Amino acid sequence: MIDTKALKDKILDLAMRGKLTPQDPNDEPASELLKRIKAEKEKLINQKKIKREKNGSEIFQGDDGLHYEKFADETIKEIEVPYELPEGWAWARISQFAQAKGGKRVPKGMNLQAIKTLYPYLRVTDMKEETILLDKLLYASESIWEKIKGYTINNEDIYLTIAGTIGRAGSVPLELNNSLLTENALKIINYSPMNKSYLIKALNSNVAQNQFNNLFKQVAQPKLSIKSTLSTLIPIPPLAEQIRIVDRLSEGMELVKLIELEQHDLQELSSRLKKLVLDGAMQGTLLPQNSNDEPASILLDKIRAEKQKLFKEGKIKKKDLEEIQPTLDEDNAYYQNIPKSWSLVCLKTIVYILNGDRGKNYPSKEKLSFSGNIPFISAINLKNGLVSKESLKYLNDEQYNLLRSGKIKKDDILFCIRGSLAKNGISKFTKGAIASSLVILRSYNKRLISPLFLLAYCNSTQISSELNKYNNGTAQPNLAASDLSKFVIALPPKMQQHKILRAIYRVNNIVDFIK
């Protein structure tokens, strides 16, 4: 799969280095453009349309090839620029061609509303894809507008997010002209002939983002100030080149979008193919059957003998020996056509289902640790059929020893029955415990029932069909362990289990290789 975000960043970076478009020596150099901007700036200051900044500056390149910054008080200092630019380009700080002004928070005790008014209020969450998303827009009342109407943004300005998601730049659609602006963003007011679209691209490129990130590292609570924003260095190409860059970037990003769409289609097709293979395997239609294989009925007799042995040893209870007859309905009618050597059983017949400890010894979040040797596994840790160590918490020996149930072993299948229903993974830990949202599915004999076969079943359409029978219909879905024990499973002969797993593995590898 192509990393399209990295591809976008690379295209943008090439554009900001002048490597995306051919340079035209007949273009007016950026140095002349900046001189004209400086003259226009003085004119606006004299007309009192903008204020003069304190000790303003300009960047120039000396005869020695180094870059310097000259300030209004005549002081000059050498500066380090991000990289060398093509002939005719120049470095400039945003303050040389624009001003910035912050937004305003909603007054205390007043609230925005989803009902449309004349006063849209633009939040950072609305600022995406270099524009404003309209689907979750909120609005201010007239009373809010009267209090903060001096903090608006128009469609000629550039927004820049300065808190939360920092450094995201874009423009406001015409229909949202003069909207109220959040305190977590500022507007960049471009009073120069610089191309607005080019400036947005420059602010979203690595050259600006790296400068923002360097500022974040220096403060405990990252937030861009107006001063630091205005001091950001931007590569300035000739004006004609700015337009060419914007056009070429538009073409490049369209191609990346096509790649994203193709990859999305491929991803969907890959997922469907994997699911189709998995379902076919679990229904006995994927592979040819071998009449010489020991049938599943014999396998079941061996499992029952194993259970009797465990009962005599006191490792399971008498109720665990009881069997439930599988029931068929329209949701699992495909089970009527399973191969003759297979058997239809309920999950309880072939696995031991263990709840987590929900009593007084259940560990509280505050008493768990992010380090240790005894994992305490919850639904958040189940990813891609495994137990992820990311965000995994741990018990100490005392907490573990107090638990009466829910203790895991290697190759146990962990299955979520509350919240993220049916989320699952196989345990590779030899010791640990589960949260109350999970149950353990433990094969009575791993040589007879492969744990990986059980994992495959837990990810098949068959499990979805069984879940539909016992869906409680509430906002927070949950499943009783007693209902899970009734889930129907088509059990193949032992040799067929291994053939099924090999086939699934091979197909998945091929599909992933194509992706």
C-alpha positions in Angstrom: 0.0 0.0 0.0 1.2 3.5 -0.8 1.5 5.9 2.1 -0.5 8.7 0.5 0.0 11.1 3.3 3.8 10.8 3.0 3.3 11.2 -0.8 1.3 14.4 -0.3 4.0 15.7 2.1 6.7 14.9 -0.4 5.0 16.6 -3.4 4.4 19.7 -1.2 8.0 19.7 0.0 9.3 19.4 -3.6 7.0 22.4 -4.5 8.4 24.5 -1.7 12.0 23.8 -2.9 11.2 24.8 -6.5 11.6 21.2 -7.8 8.1 20.5 -8.9 8.0 23.1 -11.7 10.6 24.4 -14.2 11.9 27.8 -13.3 11.5 30.7 -15.8 14.4 33.1 -15.8 12.1 35.8 -17.3 10.0 35.9 -14.1 10.3 39.0 -11.9 12.5 37.8 -9.0 11.0 37.5 -5.5 13.4 40.2 -4.2 11.6 42.7 -6.5 8.2 41.4 -5.3 9.2 41.9 -1.7 10.4 45.5 -2.5 7.0 46.3 -3.9 5.3 44.7 -0.9 7.5 46.8 1.4 6.5 50.0 -0.4 2.8 49.1 -0.3 3.2 48.3 3.4 4.6 51.8 4.1 1.7 53.3 2.2 -0.9 51.3 4.3 0.9 52.4 7.5 0.8 56.0 6.5 -2.9 55.6 5.7 -3.3 54.1 9.2 -4.9 51.0 7.7 -2.3 48.8 9.4 0.0 49.3 12.3 3.8 49.4 12.1 5.3 46.4 13.9 8.0 46.9 16.5 11.5 46.6 15.1 10.3 45.0 11.8 12.8 43.1 9.7 13.7 41.8 6.3 15.8 38.9 5.1 18.6 39.2 2.6 21.5 37.1 1.2 24.9 38.6 1.5 27.7 38.5 -1.0 29.2 35.7 1.1 26.2 33.5 0.3 24.9 33.6 3.9 21.5 34.9 5.0 21.1 37.9 7.2 18.2 39.7 8.9 18.1 43.5 9.0 15.9 45.1 11.6 14.3 48.6 11.7 16.8 49.7 14.3 19.6 49.0 11.8 21.0 46.0 13.6 21.9 43.0 11.4 22.3 39.4 12.4 23.1 36.2 10.6 20.3 33.7 10.5 20.0 30.0 9.5 17.5 29.3 6.8 15.8 25.8 6.3 17.5 25.2 2.9 18.8 26.8 -0.2 16.3 28.2 -2.7 16.4 28.4 -6.5 17.7 31.5 -8.2 15.0 34.2 -8.1 13.4 33.0 -4.9 13.8 34.6 -1.4 13.1 33.8 2.2 10.7 36.1 4.1 9.0 36.1 7.5 5.2 36.2 7.4 5.4 39.6 9.1 6.9 41.1 5.9 3.7 40.7 3.9 0.9 40.0 6.3 -0.6 40.7 9.7 -2.3 38.2 12.2 -5.1 38.6 14.6 -6.6 36.0 17.0 -10.1 34.8 17.5 -12.3 35.0 20.6 -13.9 32.4 22.9 -17.6 32.3 23.5 -18.4 34.5 26.5 -18.7 32.6 29.8 -22.2 31.3 30.5 -23.2 31.5 26.8 -23.5 28.6 24.4 -23.3 27.9 20.7 -26.2 26.1 18.9 -26.7 23.7 16.0 -29.7 25.7 14.8 -28.6 27.9 11.9 -28.4 31.7 12.6 -26.8 34.6 10.8 -23.6 34.1 12.8 -21.5 31.0 12.1 -18.8 30.3 14.7 -15.7 28.5 13.3 -14.0 26.0 15.5 -10.8 24.1 15.0 -12.8 20.9 14.4 -14.4 22.6 11.4 -11.0 23.5 9.9 -9.9 20.6 7.7 -8.7 20.0 4.1 -7.7 23.7 3.7 -11.4 24.7 4.0 -14.3 24.7 6.5 -16.4 21.6 6.8 -20.1 22.4 7.1 -21.5 19.2 8.5 -21.1 20.0 12.2 -21.0 23.8 12.1 -22.3 25.6 15.2 -23.8 29.1 15.3 -23.9 32.0 17.7 -26.9 33.9 18.9 -27.2 37.6 18.3 -26.3 38.3 21.9 -23.0 36.4 21.5 -22.4 38.2 18.2 -22.8 41.6 19.8 -20.1 40.7 22.4 -17.4 39.3 20.1 -18.3 40.7 16.6 -14.8 42.2 16.4 -13.3 38.8 15.9 -14.4 37.6 12.5 -12.6 36.1 9.5 -13.4 36.8 5.9 -12.8 34.7 2.7 -9.7 36.7 1.8 -8.0 35.8 5.0 -6.1 32.5 5.9 -7.0 30.7 9.1 -4.3 29.0 11.1 -5.1 26.7 14.0 -2.9 27.5 17.1 -4.2 25.1 19.8 -5.4 21.5 19.8 -4.5 20.5 16.3 -1.8 23.1 15.7 -0.6 24.5 12.3 -3.5 23.6 10.1 -4.0 26.3 7.4 -6.9 27.0 5.0 -9.4 29.5 3.8 -13.1 30.3 4.5 -15.7 29.6 1.8 -17.5 32.7 0.5 -20.8 31.6 2.2 -19.0 31.8 5.5 -17.5 35.3 4.9 -17.2 37.3 8.2 -17.8 34.3 10.5 -16.8 34.4 14.1 -13.5 32.9 14.8 -12.5 30.6 17.7 -9.7 31.7 20.1 -7.9 28.5 19.1 -7.2 29.9 15.6 -5.9 33.1 14.2 -6.4 34.8 10.8 -3.5 35.8 8.6 -4.4 39.0 6.8 -2.5 39.1 3.5 -2.2 42.8 2.3 0.3 41.9 -0.5 -0.1 40.5 -4.0 1.1 37.2 -2.8 -1.0 34.3 -4.0 -3.3 33.2 -1.1 -3.5 29.5 -2.3 0.3 29.4 -2.4 0.6 30.8 1.1 -1.8 28.2 2.4 0.3 25.4 0.8 3.5 26.9 2.2 2.0 27.0 5.7 0.8 23.3 5.4 4.2 22.2 4.1 7.1 20.7 6.1 9.1 24.0 6.0 6.5 25.8 8.2 5.3 22.8 10.1 8.8 22.0 11.3 9.2 25.5 12.6 5.9 25.2 14.5 6.9 21.8 15.9 10.2 23.3 17.2 8.2 25.9 19.1 6.0 23.2 20.7 8.9 21.5 22.2 9.8 24.6 24.2 6.5 24.9 26.1 4.5 22.7 28.4 1.1 23.5 26.8 1.7 24.0 23.1 0.0 27.0 21.5 1.1 29.2 18.7 1.3 32.9 19.5 0.8 35.7 16.9 4.4 36.7 17.4 5.8 33.2 16.6 3.4 32.8 13.7 4.6 36.1 12.1 8.2 35.1 12.6 7.8 31.9 10.5 10.1 31.8 7.5 8.3 31.1 4.2 10.0 30.4 0.8 8.9 33.1 -1.6 9.0 32.3 -5.4 8.3 34.9 -8.1 4.6 35.7 -8.4 4.2 33.9 -11.7 5.9 30.8 -10.2 3.5 30.8 -7.2 0.6 30.4 -9.6 2.4 27.6 -11.5 3.1 25.8 -8.2 -0.5 26.0 -7.1 -1.7 24.6 -10.5 0.9 21.8 -10.4 0.0 20.9 -6.8 -3.6 20.8 -7.7 -2.8 18.3 -10.4 -0.6 16.2 -8.1 -3.1 16.1 -5.3 -5.8 15.0 -7.7 -3.6 12.0 -8.7 -3.0 11.2 -5.0 -6.8 11.3 -4.5 -7.2 8.8 -7.3 -4.6 6.5 -5.7 -6.4 6.8 -2.3 -9.7 5.8 -4.0 -8.1 2.9 -5.8 -6.4 1.8 -2.6 -9.7 2.1 -0.7 -11.4 -0.1 -3.4 -8.6 -2.6 -3.2 -8.8 -2.6 0.6 -12.5 -3.3 0.5 -12.1 -6.0 -2.2 -9.2 -7.6 -0.2 -11.4 -7.6 3.0 -14.3 -9.1 1.2 -12.1 -11.8 -0.4 -10.6 -12.7 2.9 -14.0 -12.9 4.5 -15.3 -15.0 1.6 -12.5 -17.5 2.0 -12.9 -17.6 5.7 -16.6 -18.2 5.5 -16.2 -20.9 2.9 -13.6 -22.6 5.0 -15.8 -22.6 8.1 -18.8 -24.0 6.2 -16.8 -26.8 4.5 -17.1 -25.5 0.9 -13.6 -24.2 0.4 -11.6 -27.4 0.4 -12.2 -30.9 -0.9 -13.0 -33.4 1.8 -10.9 -36.5 2.5 -13.1 -39.6 3.2 -10.1 -41.2 5.0 -10.1 -38.4 7.6 -11.3 -39.5 11.1 -14.8 -37.9 11.3 -15.6 -35.1 13.7 -18.0 -37.5 15.6 -15.0 -39.5 16.7 -13.2 -36.3 17.6 -16.2 -35.3 19.8 -16.1 -38.7 21.6 -12.4 -37.9 22.4 -13.3 -34.5 23.7 -16.1 -35.9 25.9 -13.6 -38.5 27.3 -11.2 -35.6 28.0 -13.9 -33.7 29.8 -14.8 -36.7 31.9 -11.1 -37.0 32.9 -11.0 -33.3 33.9 -14.2 -33.7 35.9 -12.8 -36.6 37.9 -9.7 -34.5 38.5 -11.9 -31.7 39.8 -10.8 -29.2 37.1 -14.3 -28.7 35.7 -17.8 -29.0 37.1 -20.6 -31.4 36.4 -22.5 -28.6 34.5 -19.6 -28.4 32.1 -20.3 -32.0 31.0 -23.9 -31.1 30.0 -24.4 -30.5 26.3 -26.8 -28.3 24.4 -28.4 -29.4 21.1 -27.7 -26.9 18.3 -30.7 -25.2 16.8 -30.9 -24.0 13.2 -32.9 -21.1 11.8 -32.8 -18.9 8.7 -29.7 -17.1 10.0 -27.6 -20.3 10.0 -29.4 -22.4 7.5 -26.1 -23.0 5.6 -25.1 -25.5 8.4 -27.6 -27.9 6.8 -25.1 -28.5 3.9 -21.9 -29.2 5.9 -19.8 -32.2 4.8 -20.8 -35.6 6.2 -17.6 -36.0 8.1 -18.3 -32.7 10.0 -20.4 -32.4 13.2 -22.7 -29.6 14.3 -22.3 -28.7 18.0 -22.7 -25.9 20.4 -19.6 -24.0 21.6 -20.0 -25.3 25.1 -19.4 -28.9 23.9 -15.8 -28.2 22.7 -14.6 -25.2 24.8 -14.5 -24.2 28.4 -16.0 -20.7 28.8 -14.7 -18.7 31.8 -15.9 -15.4 33.0 -13.6 -12.8 34.5 -13.8 -12.2 38.3 -16.5 -9.7 39.0 -16.5 -9.9 42.7 -14.9 -7.8 45.5 -11.4 -8.7 44.4 -11.8 -7.2 40.9 -8.9 -4.7 40.6 -9.7 -1.0 40.3 -8.1 1.1 37.5 -6.2 3.1 40.1 -4.4 -0.1 41.4 -3.3 -1.3 38.0 0.2 -0.5 36.7 1.6 0.1 33.2 4.5 -2.2 33.9 4.8 -5.6 35.4 4.7 -9.3 34.5 1.0 -10.2 35.0 -1.1 -8.6 32.2 -4.7 -7.5 32.9 -6.3 -7.7 29.5 -9.3 -5.6 28.4 -11.1 -5.1 25.1 -8.8 -2.2 24.1 -5.9 -4.6 24.1 -7.4 -7.0 21.5 -6.1 -6.0 18.0 -5.7 -8.0 14.8 -6.4 -11.3 16.5 -3.7 -10.8 19.1 -3.2 -9.2 22.5 -1.4 -5.8 21.9 0.9 -4.6 24.6 0.0 -1.0 23.7 -1.9 0.5 26.7 -1.7 -2.9 28.5 -2.0 -2.7 32.3 -0.6 -5.1 34.8 -1.5 -6.7 38.1 0.9 -7.4 41.0 1.2 -10.9 42.5 -1.2 -10.1 45.4 -4.0 -8.9 43.1 -3.6 -11.9 40.8 -3.7 -14.4 43.7 -6.9 -12.9 45.0 -8.8 -13.4 41.7 -11.2 -16.4 41.8 -11.6 -16.7 38.0 -10.7 -15.2 34.7 -7.0 -16.3 34.8 -5.6 -16.9 31.3 -3.3 -19.5 29.8 -1.3 -19.6 26.6 -3.5 -20.0 23.5 -6.7 -19.0 25.2 -9.1 -17.2 23.0 -10.3 -13.9 24.6 -13.7 -12.8 23.5 -15.5 -9.5 24.3 -19.1 -9.9 25.5 -19.7 -6.2 26.5 -19.1 -3.0 24.5 -17.0 -4.0 21.5 -19.0 -7.2 21.1 -17.1 -10.2 19.5 -13.8 -8.4 19.5 -11.3 -11.2 20.0 -7.6 -12.3 20.1 -5.4 -15.2 21.1 -3.3 -15.0 24.2 0.4 -15.7 24.0 0.8 -15.0 27.7 1.3 -18.0 30.1 -0.1 -16.0 33.0 -2.6 -13.1 33.3 -6.2 -12.2 33.8 -9.1 -10.7 31.9 -11.4 -7.7 32.5 -15.1 -8.2 33.2 -15.9 -7.3 29.6 -14.2 -10.5 28.3 -14.6 -14.2 28.6 -12.0 -17.0 27.9 -12.7 -19.7 25.3 -10.3 -22.5 26.2 -10.0 -25.7 24.2 -10.3 -28.8 26.4 -7.5 -30.3 24.4 -5.5 -28.2 22.0 -4.4 -31.3 20.1 -8.1 -32.1 19.3 -9.4 -28.5 18.8 -6.9 -26.0 17.4 -7.1 -22.7 19.2 -6.3 -21.0 15.8 -9.4 -22.8 14.4 -11.5 -21.3 17.2 -10.0 -17.9 16.5 -11.0 -18.2 12.8 -14.5 -19.1 13.9 -14.7 -16.0 16.1 -13.9 -13.8 13.0 -16.3 -15.5 10.6 -19.8 -14.6 9.4 -21.0 -17.6 11.4 -20.3 -15.8 14.7 -22.2 -12.7 13.4 -25.2 -14.9 12.6 -25.1 -16.3 16.1 -24.8 -12.9 17.7 -28.0 -11.8 15.9 -30.0 -14.3 17.9 -28.9 -12.9 21.2 -28.7 -9.2 20.5 -30.2 -7.4 23.4 -30.9 -4.3 21.2 -29.5 -1.8 23.7 -27.2 1.1 23.0 -24.5 -0.8 25.0 -24.5 -4.3 23.4 -23.7 -7.2 25.7 -23.9 -10.9 25.6 -24.3 -13.4 28.5 -21.7 -16.2 28.7 -24.6 -18.7 28.9 -25.8 -17.4 25.5 -22.3 -17.6 24.0 -22.2 -21.3 25.1 -25.2 -22.0 22.8 -23.5 -20.6 19.7 -23.5 -23.2 16.9 -20.2 -24.2 15.3 -19.6 -26.7 12.4 -16.7 -28.9 13.6 -14.5 -30.4 11.0 -12.2 -33.5 11.4 -8.9 -32.7 13.1 -6.9 -33.0 9.9 -9.4 -30.7 8.1 -8.9 -28.0 10.7 -5.2 -27.8 9.9 -5.9 -27.8 6.1 -8.4 -24.9 6.6 -5.9 -22.8 8.6 -3.2 -23.4 6.0 -5.6 -22.4 3.2 -6.7 -19.2 5.0 -3.1 -18.3 5.8 -2.0 -18.7 2.1 -4.9 -16.7 0.7 -4.4 -13.9 3.3 -0.7 -13.7 2.4 -1.4 -13.5 -1.3 -4.0 -10.8 -0.8 -1.7 -8.8 1.5 1.1 -9.1 -1.1 -1.2 -7.7 -3.9 -2.1 -4.8 -1.6 
